[in-house]
Amino acid sequence: MENISIEIAHHLHHPEVATLKLKGFLYANTLPEFDKTLRSVIDLAKKKLIFDLSETTYISSGGWSMFLVSLKRMKDLGGDLILSGMTPEVRDAFELLEYDKVFKLFPSVDEALKQGFAAAVSPA
């Protein structure tokens, strides 16, 4: 298996939003880095997160569980978590697990930013 890299983007017109772009594999060996990065973003008072999965090639069951825990954490803080840009391989598992009934999913970060948070984030 490979490693993961996570790039964080902050949005000038939406200071409460952060985008985390995951590249590579999200599985047991990379979950601690994912959790550490997520905690650091939440510590910056980011209440709304968009995960860009356009370059994520694999998510294990543990990775999906971490997304569920993260969604609950964000909801408990009065925020939200949105997924965007899934590759076909990742999307197949997402749909098989029926997470499309739990998470909001958009084709791109731009669409997630414009529509994903409803009235909470207006288009730039």
C-alpha positions in Angstrom: 0.0 0.0 0.0 1.0 3.6 -0.5 1.0 6.6 1.7 -1.4 9.6 1.8 -0.8 13.3 1.4 -3.3 15.8 2.6 -3.4 19.4 1.2 -5.4 22.0 3.2 -7.0 24.9 1.4 -8.7 27.8 3.2 -11.3 29.9 1.4 -10.9 33.6 1.6 -14.6 34.4 1.1 -15.7 31.6 3.4 -13.4 31.6 6.4 -15.4 28.8 8.2 -14.7 26.4 5.3 -11.6 24.3 4.7 -11.0 21.8 1.9 -8.8 18.8 2.5 -7.5 17.1 -0.6 -6.5 13.5 0.0 -4.1 11.9 -2.4 -3.3 8.2 -2.2 -4.5 5.5 0.1 -6.6 6.0 3.3 -6.2 2.8 5.4 -4.8 1.6 8.7 -1.3 3.0 8.2 -2.5 6.4 7.1 -5.4 6.9 9.5 -3.3 8.5 12.2 -2.1 11.2 9.8 -5.6 11.8 8.6 -6.9 12.2 12.2 -4.0 14.5 13.2 -4.7 16.7 10.1 -8.4 16.8 10.7 -7.9 17.8 14.4 -5.6 20.6 13.4 -8.1 22.0 10.9 -10.9 21.8 13.5 -8.6 23.6 16.0 -8.5 26.5 13.4 -12.3 27.0 14.0 -13.3 25.4 10.7 -16.9 24.3 11.0 -17.4 23.2 7.5 -15.2 20.7 5.7 -15.0 19.6 2.1 -13.0 16.5 1.4 -11.7 16.4 -2.2 -11.3 12.7 -3.1 -10.4 13.2 -6.7 -6.9 11.8 -6.2 -7.8 9.2 -3.5 -7.3 5.8 -4.9 -8.4 3.6 -2.0 -10.4 4.0 1.2 -10.5 1.0 3.6 -13.4 0.2 5.9 -11.4 1.9 8.7 -11.1 5.0 6.5 -14.9 5.0 5.9 -15.4 4.7 9.6 -13.1 7.7 10.2 -15.3 9.7 7.8 -18.4 8.7 9.8 -16.8 9.7 13.1 -15.6 13.0 11.5 -19.1 13.7 10.3 -20.5 13.2 13.7 -17.7 15.4 15.2 -18.5 18.2 12.8 -22.3 18.0 13.4 -21.6 18.0 17.2 -19.7 21.3 16.6 -22.5 22.8 14.6 -20.8 22.2 11.3 -20.9 19.8 8.4 -18.7 17.6 6.2 -19.1 17.1 2.5 -17.3 14.8 0.1 -16.4 15.7 -3.5 -14.7 14.4 -6.6 -14.7 10.7 -6.0 -12.8 8.4 -8.4 -14.9 5.5 -9.8 -13.2 2.9 -7.6 -13.8 4.9 -4.4 -17.4 5.7 -5.5 -18.2 2.0 -6.0 -17.3 1.2 -2.4 -19.1 4.4 -1.2 -22.3 3.3 -3.0 -22.0 -0.4 -2.0 -21.8 0.7 1.7 -24.8 3.0 1.1 -22.9 6.0 2.4 -24.7 8.0 -0.3 -27.6 8.0 2.2 -25.4 9.5 4.9 -23.0 12.0 3.2 -23.5 14.8 0.8 -21.5 14.2 -2.4 -20.7 16.6 -5.1 -18.7 16.2 -8.4 -16.2 18.9 -7.6 -15.0 21.2 -4.7 -16.6 24.2 -6.5 -20.0 22.5 -6.6 -19.7 21.5 -3.0 -18.8 25.0 -2.0 -21.6 26.5 -3.9 -24.4 24.1 -3.1 -23.2 21.8 -0.3 -23.8 24.0 2.7 -27.2 25.3 1.5 -27.8 28.8 2.8 -24.9 28.6 5.2 -22.4 29.3 2.4 -23.5 31.5 -0.5 -21.8 31.3 -3.9 -18.7 33.6 -4.3 
